[in-house]
Amino acid sequence: MTILIDADACPVTQETIQEAQRREIPVIMIKSFAHFSHDDQKPGVETIYVDSASEAADYKIVQQVQPGDLVVTQDYGLASLVLGKGGHAIHQKGMVYTEHNIDHLLQSRYINALARQSGERTKGPKAFSREDREQFTQSLQQLLDRLDNRL
């Protein structure tokens, strides 16, 4: 298993890396050149930079993900593609994407997009909180425990 992080705007990168290192799981961070950094990465962490074009990181993640890998992303469309390739996906607020919830999430996204196109205002996401960070960490640990028990 490898953990791939949709890293351009991911607020839980450090939590993911810490948990992965504790379990000796390799991490690949995918981010655009717009977020380039000279900072040294921790052992077991690779960074892949992609073009700054829209969806470039998503395409690279889909290209890289293998069955059994885990992707950290807030993008429902990307999560759907990951599930379709036999991978696992988790939202930065701790929601685990599954075959049971992904269709509903995609439908909601589509309906909201239609509403915005017609001029209606829709609510954006709430600000990321300390509780969200804690929920993510707990959900990540539980998901990795479940996946470890399958092996």
N, C-alpha and C positions, 0 to 999 in steps of 0.2 A: 504494500500500500504506500502511496505517496499522497501528501496533502498539497493541493494546489490552491493558492490564494489569488482571488481577483483583487489585486492589491492597490489599485489606483486610489480608491477612497475607502479602504477597509479600516475601520477603527479598532479591529480586534487582531491585528497582525501579530503583535507581541504575545498576546495570550495564546494564539494558535501555535506560534513557534515554541513557546515554553512547554506547552503540553506535548507537542510533537517530539521535542528533544527529550523530555522525560520518558517517553515511550520509544525513543530511537526510531522515529518515523521521519523519512526525508520530506522536506518542504520545498516547493517551487513557488516563488512569488512571480506573478505575471503582471507587469506594469508598463505603461507607456514611457517613451523617452522623455516626455514632459515631466515625469517624476523621477528622473535619473538622480542617483546619489552615489557619491564616492565612499560612503560609509562601508566598512567591512561587515560582511554577513557572518552570522554565527555558524559554527560547524553544522553540516547537514542541511543548510539553507542555500538554495540556488535562486538567483534572480534572472529572469528572462525579460528583456526589454523589447517592446514592440512599437511599431509606428503609432503616432498619436491619433490616427484616424479613428472615427467612431467604430466601435465593435472589434477593433483589432485585438484587444486583449481577450475578448470572448472567443474569437476564432482560434487564437493560439491555445487557449485552455481546452477547447473542444478537440483540437489536434493532439494535444498532449495527454489528455485523460485516458486512463485505461480502466477496464472493469475492476471494481473494488477500490479505486481511488476515491478520495474525498475532496470536494471543492467547497471553499468558503466564498459565498457570493450573495449579494442582495438582488441579483438579476434573475427574475423568474424564468425568462426565456433560456438563459444559460443553464439554469438548474434543470430545466426540462430536457435539454440536450444531453446533459451529463447523466441524468437518470436513464435516458434512452440508450446510452453507451454502457450501461451496467455499473455506473459510478454512483456515488452518494454525494449529497449536497446539503449544506447547512447555511442558514441566513445569519448575518452578523448579529442579529438579536436573539439567536438561539433556536429558531424554528427549523426543524429538520424537514426538508422537502421529501415527499414520498409520492409513490404512484397514486395514493389516495387523495392527496391535497393539491397536486400540481395543476390539474385541469381547472379546478375552481380558482386558483390563484391567477392563472393565465386569463381566464374569463373575466375576472375582476379587473385585471390590468387593461384588457381590451375595452371593457365598458367605460372605464375611467378615461381612456384615451379618446373614445368617441365623444364623451361629455365635454372634454377640453376642446376638441375640435369644433364643437357646436357653440363654444363660447362660455360654457358653464365652468364655474370655478369648482375645483375639487381640492380636498385637503391633501397637503403634502405629508410626508412622514414626520412623526414627532422627533424632536431632538434626541440624539443618542444619550442615554443616561448611565449612571453607575449601575443601576439595576439591570439595564440591558446588557452591560458588560458581564455582570455576574451570571445572568441567565445564559448568555452565550457560553461562558466557561463551563457551567454545569452541564448544559446540553451537549457540548463538545465532548466532555469527559464521559457522559453516559453513552453517547453514540459510539465513541471509540471502544468503550468497554464491550458494547454489544457486538461490534465488528470483530474485536479480538476473540470473543467467545465463538464466533462462527468459524474461525480458522482452525 
